[in-house]
Amino acid sequence: MKLYPKLYCKKVTDINPEILLENHIKGLILDVDNTLIDFDRNLLEGIEEWYRCMQKNNIRCIILSNSNKVEKVKFVAETMGIPYIFFATKPLKRGFKKAQQQLGLKNENIAVVGDQIFTDVIGANRCQMFSILVDPIAKKDIWITKLKRPLEEMIIKQYLKDEGKG
């Protein structure tokens, strides 16, 4: 189902190279808001060490954010040393295609990591990329995301039930 992720993790740092390599993943497209940073722009604890681990395992990364606040996205990207694309208009394909070209990998070798079904998961699935859904770092969200969260929670609950995990 296009609404379901291929993998569900509590947080980005739960994703390890072994899981990625088992699924032939050589590159990651990472969301920013509530995936790498919280509403107050605090980085997820352990994310810099996690990224170094990805680098050691030759897993390329790029940030793809719907945010139009370039300074926020740039801050995270520069802190971690990752290229970035902002104002991506996910789930439309163009931002994913741009990220794929920058990574220099085939779609089937790319995973998309994000906290939202209606942007990250649907966009990844539409592009035939490996979708990884993570829980939001914090409850605080922008208003448009807050509106979608109850529906996403229902989808996640059904996903876990269908996968025999709920």
DRENVOVO-543024 format. One record per residue: residue in one letter; y, z, x of N, C-alpha, C, O in turn. Coordinates in steps of 0.1 Angstrom, whole numbers, plus 5000, padded with zeros to 4 digits. Layout:
BEGIN
AYZXYZXYZXYZX/...
END
This chain:
BEGIN
M498850005008500050005000501250005009501350075019/K502249925005503449915014504250045015505050065024/L504050135005504850265006504150365015504750465019/Y502950345018502150435027502350405042502250295046/P502450515050502550495064501050475069500150505063/K500950415081499650405088499250545093498050575095/L500350625097500050755103501150845098502350805096/Y500750975096501751075091501651195101500551245103/C502751235107502851345116503951435112504951395104/K503851565116504951655112506251625120507351635114/K506151585132507351555140507051455151505851435154/V508051395156507951285166507151335178506251265183/T507351455182506651505194505151525192504451555201/D504751515179503251525177502551385180501351385180/I503351285182502751155185502551145200503451165208/N501251125203500951125217500450985222500050905213/P500450955235500150825240498750785236498450665233/E497750875235496450845231496350775217495650675215/I497050835208497050785194497650645194497150555188/L498750625202499350495202498450395209498350285204/L497950425220497050325227495850295220495350185220/E495250395212494050365203494450255193493550175189/N495650255189496150155179496850035185497549965178/H496650015198497249905206498749895205499349795205/I499450015205500850025204501450035218501050125226/K502349945221502949945234504449975234505149985244/G505049985221506450005219506750085207505950075197/L507850165207508250235195509650205191510550195200/I509850185178511150175172511450315166510650355157/L512450385170512750525166513950525157515050475161/D513850595146514950625138515750745144515150815153/V516950765140517750875146517850995136517351105139/D518550975125518951085116517651145110516851085103/N517551275113516551365108515151325113514151375108/T515151235123513951205131514051255145513251325150/L515151215152515451265166516551365166516551455175/I517451365156518451465155518651515141518251445131/D519151645139519351695126520751655121521551585129/F521151695110522451665104523651705113524651635113/D523451815120524551865129524451805143525151855152/R523551705145523451625157522751705169522951675180/N521951795165521051865175519851795177519151755167/L519451765190518251695193517051775189517051895191/L515951705185514651765182514251835195514251775206/E513751965194513352035206512151965212511151925205/G512151945225511051885232511151725233510251665239/I512151665227512151525225512351455239511851345241/E513151515248513351445261512051445269511751345276/E511351555269510051565276509051465270508351395277/W509051455257508151365250508451225254507551145257/Y509751185255510151055259509651025273509250915276/R509851125282509351105296507851075296507350995304/C507151145287505651115286505350975282504450905287/M506150925272506050785267506250695279505550595281/Q507350715287507650635298506550625308506150525313/K505950745311504850755321503650665316502850625324/N503550655303502450575298502850435294502150365286/N503950395299504450255298504650215283504450095279/I505050315275505350285261506850265260507650365262/R507350145257508750115256509350175242508650185232/C510550215243511250265231512650205229513250165238/I512950195216514350155212514650235199513850265191/I515950265198516450335186516950225176517650135180/L516550245164517050155153517550245142516750315135/S518850245140519450335130520250265120520850165122/N520150315107521050255097522450315098523350265091/S522650415106523950475107525050375112524750285120/N526150375106527350295110528150375120529250325124/K527750495123528550575133527950555147527050625152/V528550455153528050415166528050525177527150535185/E529050615176529150715186528050815185527550865195/K527550845173526450935171525150875177524450935184/V524950745173523650675178523750655193522750675200/K524850625198525050605212524850735220524250735231/F525350845214525050975221523651005223523151045233/V522850985212521351015213520750915223519950955231/A521050785222520550685230520850715245519950705254/E522050745248522450775262521850905267521450915279/T521751005258521051135262519651105266519151165276/M518951025259517550995261517350885271516250865276/G518350795273518150675281517450565275516550505281/I517750545262517050445254518050345248519150385244/P517650215248518550125242518650145226517750215221/Y519650095220519850125206520450005198521149925203/I520150015185520749925175521250015164520450095159/F522549995160523050075149523349985137523349865139/F523550045126523849975113522849865111523149745109/A521549905111520349815111520049765097519249665096/T520549815086520249775073518749775069518249685063/K518049885074516649895071516549925056517349995050/P515549875049514349805053514449655054513349595056/L515649595055515649455057515049425071515149505080/K514549305073513849275085514649245097514149265108/R515949215095516749165107516849265118516749235130/G517049395115517149495125515849515132515749535145/F514749515125513349525131513149405140512549425151/K513549285136513349165144514149175157513649145168/K515349225156516249245168515549345178515549325190/A515049455172514449555181513149505187512849525199/Q512349425179511149365185511449265196510749265206/Q512549195195512949095205513349175218513049135229/Q514049285216514549365228513349435235513349445247/L512349475227511149535233510249435240509549465249/G510349305235509549195241508149215238507249175246/L507749265226506349285222506149215209507049185201/K504849195206504449135193504549255183504349365186/N504749215170504849315159503649405159503849525156/E502449355161501249435159501149535171500249625170/N501949525181501949625192503149725191503449795201/I503849725180505049815178504749905167504249865156/A505150035169505150135158506550165155507450175164/V506850195142508150235138507950385134507150415125/V508850475139508750615136510050655129511150635134/G509850715117511050755109510650855099509450885096/D511650915093511451025083511550975068511451055059/Q511850845066512050795053511050685049510950585057/I510550695037509650585032510350465029509950355033/F511550475022512250365017513050285027513550175024/T513150335039513750255050512750225061512550105064/D512250325067511450315079510050265076509650165082/V509350325067507950285064507950145057507150055061/I508750125047508749995040509149885050508549775050/G510149905058510549805068509449775078509249655081/A508849875083507749855093506649775086506149685092/N506249815075505049755068505449605064504549525066/R506649585060507049445057507049355070506749235069/C507249415081507249345094505849345101505749295112/Q504849395094503549405100503549495113502849455123/M504349595113504349695124503649815119503449845107/F503249895129502450025126503550125122504350165130/S503450175109504450275104503950415106502850445103/I504850495112504550635114505650715107506850705110/L505250795097506150875089506151025095505051075097/V507351075097507451215102508251295091509051235084/D508051425091508851505082510251515087510451505100/P511251525078512651535083512751665091512151765088/I513551665102513851775110514351895102513952005104/A515351865093516051965085516151925071515951805068/K516452015062516651985048517951915045518151845035/K518951945054520351895052520351745054519851695065/D520851665044520851515045522151465039522851535033/I522351335042523451275035523051255020521851255017/W524051235011523851234997522851134992522051154984/I522851014998522050904993520550934997519650904989/T520350995008518951035012518451145004517251145000/K519351245000518951354992518451304978517451364973/L519051194973518551144960517151084961516451094951/K516751034973515450974974514351074978513151044976/R514651184983513651274988512651324978511451324981/P513051354965511951394956510951284953509751314952/L511351164952510451054950509551034963508351014961/E510151044974509351034987508351144988507151124992/E508651264983507751384984506551354974505451394978/M506751284963505651254954504751154960503551164959/I505351054967504550954974503751014985502550974986/I504351104993503551165004502451254998501351245004/K502651324987501651404981500451314977499351344979/Q500751194971499751104967499051044979497751024978/Y499751014989499250955001498151055007497051015011/L498651185008497751285014496451295006495351315011/K496551294993495451304983494551184985493351194986/D495051064986494350944988493550945002492450885003/E494250995012493651005025492651125027492051145037/G492551205016491651315017492251435025491451515030/K493551435026494151545034494951645026495551735031/G495051615013495951695004495151774994495751854987/
END
